[in-house]
Amino acid sequence: MIIITIEQIQYFLAVKKYNGFSTAANELCISQSSLSKQIKALEKEVDTTLFDRNSRVTSLTEAGEDFYIYALKFLDDYNNIIQAMRKHSSSKNCTLNIGTIAVLTQYGLTSTIASFKNNYSNIDINIFEDENDAILNMLIKSEIDFAIVRDFNLPRDSFDVTPLAEDELVVVTSNNHPFTKKKYISFNDLKNENFIICAKSGVFDICVRECNKLGFTPNVVHNINKIETILGLVSEGLGITLIVNNVLKPFSNSNISVHSLKNPINSNLALVSNKNAKESKEFILFKDFIIKNTVK
């Protein structure tokens, strides 16, 4: 009998998402060796190789492509089961599911959530981290109670949107870049620049939109998820990046220069919920607590 755990499905999907074990392990908060062992155990169960590890980018084998289709459906069904059973639970503890982009620490929200948990120990908090669009999709499907995301073009007819923190986009270059002496930069200045940016982010979407307005497409030479890696490559003069100011602040690097946009673009953080969501006592407690205790 083949035995596959939900954790193995989640690990498989994370490696597929990031095309590698290192970034996936960081996102899952486990060691790379532990992740590798879990994937090998999964491959042993299904008696086939799911990932091609011989190239620079970890990719799916033909068997892995087939497995991926069913893994997505399996995880979706699993989440639906949990959601459906939650309303029948006799447990005194209530669970709130929070989806967020990777900014909790930068905005002090890890401390705020921990403080909430200390004040309301009977309320469990599950946190899911992903990109903006993926988190909103989870909210639309009612897989989570709240989303902490950027307020890019959020449809107010579908969502309740509560501002948490104001922020703006900035351009980051190396100290040796010709832009170093410029305090303000316009998107027109970026026409011939190489971009190092995460192509799955809302920032990338804004970058493409603004560049397209001026008749060009940003030349993305490196598609990177981790901010530390992006800043490291920028500091070496391999390109420039566009980033949210408060997200940048915790990452000190003396070899980079930060420039404001000539025409500022806001990138505010918001707490989002479905307009038709059932607002339980716990739901309201969490919402009020986060709004009251988030540093603006």
C-alpha positions in Angstrom: 0.0 0.0 0.0 1.3 3.5 -1.0 1.3 6.0 1.9 1.6 9.6 1.1 1.4 12.4 3.7 -0.1 15.8 3.3 3.3 17.2 4.3 5.0 15.4 1.4 2.4 16.9 -1.0 3.1 20.4 0.4 6.8 19.8 0.2 6.5 18.6 -3.4 4.5 21.6 -4.5 7.0 24.0 -2.8 9.9 22.5 -4.7 7.9 22.8 -7.9 7.0 26.4 -7.2 10.5 27.5 -6.6 12.3 25.2 -9.0 14.7 24.1 -6.3 15.2 22.8 -2.8 17.0 25.8 -1.2 14.3 28.5 -1.5 11.6 25.9 -0.9 13.2 24.8 2.4 13.5 28.5 3.5 9.8 29.0 2.8 8.8 25.8 4.6 11.1 26.7 7.6 12.9 23.3 7.4 16.4 22.4 6.5 17.3 21.6 2.9 18.5 18.1 3.9 15.1 17.4 5.6 13.2 18.6 2.6 15.4 16.4 0.3 14.8 13.3 2.5 11.0 13.9 2.4 11.0 14.2 -1.4 13.1 11.0 -1.7 10.7 9.2 0.7 7.8 10.3 -1.5 9.6 9.2 -4.7 10.2 5.8 -3.0 6.5 5.5 -2.1 5.4 6.1 -5.7 8.4 4.1 -7.1 9.5 6.8 -9.6 11.6 9.9 -9.8 9.6 13.1 -9.7 12.3 15.7 -10.0 15.2 16.1 -12.5 18.1 17.2 -10.3 20.8 17.1 -12.9 20.3 20.6 -14.3 20.9 24.0 -12.6 17.1 24.4 -12.2 15.2 21.6 -10.5 12.4 20.6 -12.9 9.7 18.0 -13.0 10.1 14.7 -14.8 7.3 13.3 -16.9 6.1 11.4 -13.9 6.4 14.5 -11.8 4.2 16.5 -14.2 1.5 13.9 -13.8 1.9 13.8 -10.1 1.7 17.7 -10.0 -1.8 17.7 -11.5 -3.2 15.3 -8.8 -1.2 17.0 -6.0 -2.9 20.3 -6.7 -6.3 18.7 -6.6 -5.4 16.7 -3.5 -4.3 19.8 -1.6 -7.4 21.7 -2.7 -9.6 18.8 -1.5 -7.7 18.6 1.8 -8.2 22.3 2.5 -11.9 22.0 1.6 -12.3 19.1 4.0 -10.7 21.0 6.9 -12.9 24.1 6.1 -16.1 22.0 6.0 -15.3 20.1 9.2 -14.4 23.2 11.1 -18.0 24.3 11.5 -18.8 20.9 13.1 -16.0 20.9 15.6 -16.9 20.6 19.2 -13.5 22.0 20.3 -13.5 25.0 22.5 -10.5 26.4 20.6 -11.2 28.4 17.5 -8.8 28.6 14.5 -8.2 31.7 12.3 -6.4 31.2 9.0 -4.2 34.1 7.9 -2.7 34.3 4.4 0.2 36.8 4.0 2.9 37.9 1.7 6.4 37.7 3.1 6.4 41.0 5.1 5.2 40.2 8.6 8.6 40.9 10.2 9.3 44.1 8.3 6.1 45.6 9.5 6.3 44.3 13.1 3.3 42.0 12.5 5.0 38.9 13.9 5.1 40.6 17.3 1.6 41.8 16.9 0.2 38.3 16.1 2.3 36.8 19.0 0.8 39.4 21.3 -2.7 38.5 20.1 -2.1 34.8 20.8 -0.8 35.6 24.3 -4.0 37.6 25.0 -6.3 35.1 23.4 -4.8 31.7 24.0 -8.0 29.9 23.0 -7.7 31.2 19.4 -5.3 29.2 17.2 -3.6 31.0 14.3 -2.5 29.3 11.1 -0.3 31.4 8.8 0.1 30.7 5.1 2.8 32.6 3.2 2.7 33.1 -0.6 2.6 35.8 -3.3 -0.1 38.4 -3.4 -2.3 36.8 -6.1 -2.1 33.3 -4.6 -3.1 34.7 -1.1 -6.1 36.5 -2.6 -7.1 33.4 -4.5 -7.2 31.5 -1.1 -9.3 34.3 0.3 -11.8 34.2 -2.6 -12.1 30.4 -2.1 -12.6 31.0 1.7 -9.6 28.9 2.6 -8.4 31.7 4.8 -10.2 34.2 7.0 -7.8 37.2 6.4 -5.2 38.2 3.8 -2.3 40.6 4.5 -1.4 41.8 1.1 -0.6 44.9 -1.0 -3.6 47.0 -1.9 -2.9 46.8 -5.7 -6.2 47.2 -7.5 -8.2 45.3 -4.9 -11.9 45.1 -5.9 -13.7 46.9 -3.1 -17.0 45.3 -4.1 -15.7 41.8 -3.2 -13.3 42.6 -0.3 -13.3 44.6 2.9 -9.9 46.4 2.8 -8.4 48.0 6.0 -5.2 49.9 5.6 -2.4 48.7 7.9 0.7 50.6 6.7 1.6 53.2 4.1 4.6 52.5 1.9 6.1 53.4 -1.5 8.3 51.9 -4.2 12.0 52.9 -4.5 14.7 52.1 -7.0 17.9 50.4 -5.7 21.2 50.6 -7.5 24.9 49.8 -6.7 27.0 52.7 -5.4 28.9 52.7 -8.6 25.9 53.2 -10.8 25.5 56.4 -12.8 22.2 57.0 -10.9 24.0 57.3 -7.6 24.0 61.1 -7.6 20.3 61.2 -8.6 17.8 61.6 -5.7 14.8 61.0 -7.9 14.4 58.6 -10.7 11.7 58.3 -13.3 10.6 55.1 -15.1 11.9 56.7 -18.3 15.4 56.6 -16.8 15.1 52.8 -16.5 14.6 52.1 -20.2 18.1 50.6 -20.8 18.6 49.1 -17.3 18.8 45.4 -16.4 16.2 44.5 -13.7 16.7 42.0 -10.9 13.2 41.3 -9.6 10.7 38.6 -8.6 8.5 38.1 -11.6 5.7 36.7 -9.5 5.3 39.8 -7.3 3.0 42.8 -7.4 6.0 45.0 -7.7 6.9 43.3 -11.0 3.4 43.9 -12.3 3.6 47.6 -11.4 7.1 47.8 -13.1 5.8 46.2 -16.3 2.7 48.5 -16.3 4.7 51.7 -15.8 7.3 50.7 -18.4 4.7 49.7 -20.9 3.1 53.2 -20.6 6.4 54.6 -21.9 6.6 52.1 -24.7 9.2 49.5 -23.5 9.3 46.3 -21.5 11.7 46.0 -18.5 14.7 43.8 -19.3 14.6 41.3 -16.4 18.0 39.5 -16.3 17.5 37.7 -13.0 14.1 36.4 -11.6 14.9 36.1 -7.8 12.6 35.5 -4.9 14.9 36.3 -1.9 15.5 40.0 -1.1 19.0 39.2 0.2 20.0 37.7 -3.1 18.5 40.5 -5.1 20.4 43.2 -3.1 23.6 41.2 -3.3 23.4 41.1 -7.1 22.5 44.7 -7.3 25.4 45.7 -5.0 27.7 43.9 -7.5 26.4 46.0 -10.3 24.6 43.2 -12.1 21.4 45.2 -12.4 18.9 47.4 -10.5 15.8 46.6 -8.6 12.4 48.1 -7.7 11.4 47.3 -4.1 9.0 48.5 -1.4 10.8 50.9 1.0 9.9 49.3 4.4 10.7 45.8 3.1 14.2 47.0 2.2 15.0 48.6 5.5 15.9 45.5 7.6 18.5 44.5 5.0 21.6 46.6 5.5 24.1 46.8 2.6 26.6 49.6 2.4 27.2 49.0 -1.3 23.7 50.1 -2.5 22.0 53.4 -3.1 18.3 53.9 -2.6 16.4 56.4 -4.8 12.8 57.7 -4.6 10.6 57.7 -7.7 10.0 61.2 -9.3 6.3 60.3 -9.5 5.8 58.3 -6.2 3.9 55.0 -6.4 2.3 53.9 -3.2 2.5 50.2 -2.1 0.4 50.1 1.0 -0.2 47.1 3.2 -3.8 46.1 4.0 -5.8 43.6 6.0 -8.4 42.1 3.6 -11.4 39.9 4.2 -14.4 38.8 2.1 -17.4 41.1 2.3 -19.7 38.1 2.7 -17.5 36.5 5.5 -19.2 35.4 8.7 -17.8 37.7 11.3 -17.4 35.5 14.4 -16.4 36.9 17.8 -12.9 35.6 17.2 -12.8 37.2 13.7 -13.7 40.6 15.1 -11.3 40.3 17.9 -8.4 39.6 15.6 -9.3 42.3 13.1 -9.6 45.0 15.8 -6.4 43.9 17.6 -4.3 44.0 14.3 -5.6 47.4 13.3 -5.0 48.9 16.8 -1.5 47.5 17.2 0.0 47.7 13.8 2.6 50.5 13.4 1.5 52.9 10.7 
